[in-house]
Amino acid sequence: MTTASPTTSPTTIPTALDHYRLLGRSGLRVSPLALGTMTFGADWGWGADSAESRRVFDAYVDRGGNFIDTANFYTGGTSERLLGDFLQAKRESLVLATKYSLFMRAGDPNSGGNARKNMVRSVEASLERLRTDHIDLFYLHVWDDTTPVDEVMRAMDDLVSAGKIIYVGISDTPAWQVARMQTLADLRGWAPLIALQIEYSLIERSADRDLLPMAKALGLGVTPWSPLGGGVLTGKYRKDDSAAAAADGTRRQLVQQNGALTDRNFAIADVVGTIARELDRTPAQVALAWTLLEPGVTAPILGVRTLAQLEDNLGALEVVFSDDQRRRLDEVSAVSLGFPHDFMQWGPIRHNLTGGAKIRPR
């Protein structure tokens, strides 16, 4: 069975937040680690209060970070409201990303989903909470499997034309649907998608099959969420946690419900921990540094709750792997690519495609 193989790209880890990368098929310059703000606000029971959120924000920006990620749904809108207060003096120097799709008003079926009505009203509400006149990067948050793709892409293009959003992106959507939307935008001259936000980490590499190759081919920069596997890769959880089923509303419960507390994932976390000790680094730094080496990844999203966590995560920019350490991380986390990928790489098929000729891929 063929598995995802280690990349041989010469990509190296950037050494500072102000060593910027271009986001997808655009000239937009963003930091190599984005600041996620789903933890800004204590409304969900496990986030940071206003004072700690401000410390995290200021520390990130003071270190040269410019890429801020939020969503209208995060902490019921509190995340956007806090950012609206924090970013006023530095608004023009920051790349501000937000999202729409998840419902904001119980009982109103049109306050969720991907339709034009929800998109337009969500943008207006986000602009008000963020206290700004434009959104730099606006994502569709989750594909609803009901809205026509031309409705989505035309509505996004209209908002770009109106100057309310500058760039558009997409999150948590099947690769074939993203490809369809990007092709439609190209054919009709609408604003293209420049960013793809997906779950991607050492414990979640299924994007290697289609999402990452699609993003590379169609010009979308990848901004992974949960690069620490919900905390599993930090060593925060142990095997006996998988048996704890208390409905306590904690992050642990969410990680458990997401199916992340498995023997496979704990085995990956063990290798991360071993390499962290070899490098005198933390497991979080090792896990983040690995995602930075994936050529298709532009900026993993940090989901920190405290200033101490932010400072630790930023240490990922200083990690240097040996070839052996990189290989061990790649091998323990590899996923089967499945059909048709395995079939296309099968020896007899490759021979019949090329007749034995030596052909260098692009």
ABEGO torsion letter per residue (X at the ends): XBBBBBBABABBBBABAABBBBBEBBABBBBABBBBAAABEAAAGABBBAAAAAAAAAAAAAAGBABBBBBAABGGGAAAAAAAAAAAAAAAABBBBBBBGBBABBGBAAABEABAAAAAAAAAAAAAAAGBABBABBBBABBAGABBAAAAAAAAAAAAAAGABABBBBBGBBAAAAAAAAAAAAAAGBBBBABBBBBBBAABAAAAAAAAAAAAAAGBBBBBBGAAGGGAAAGABBAAAAABABBAGBAAAAAAAAGABBAAAAAAAAAAAAAAAAAGBBAAAAAAAAAAABAABABBBBBBABAAAAAAAAAAAABBBBAAAAAAAAAAABBBAEOAAAAAABAAAAAAAAGGBBBBBX
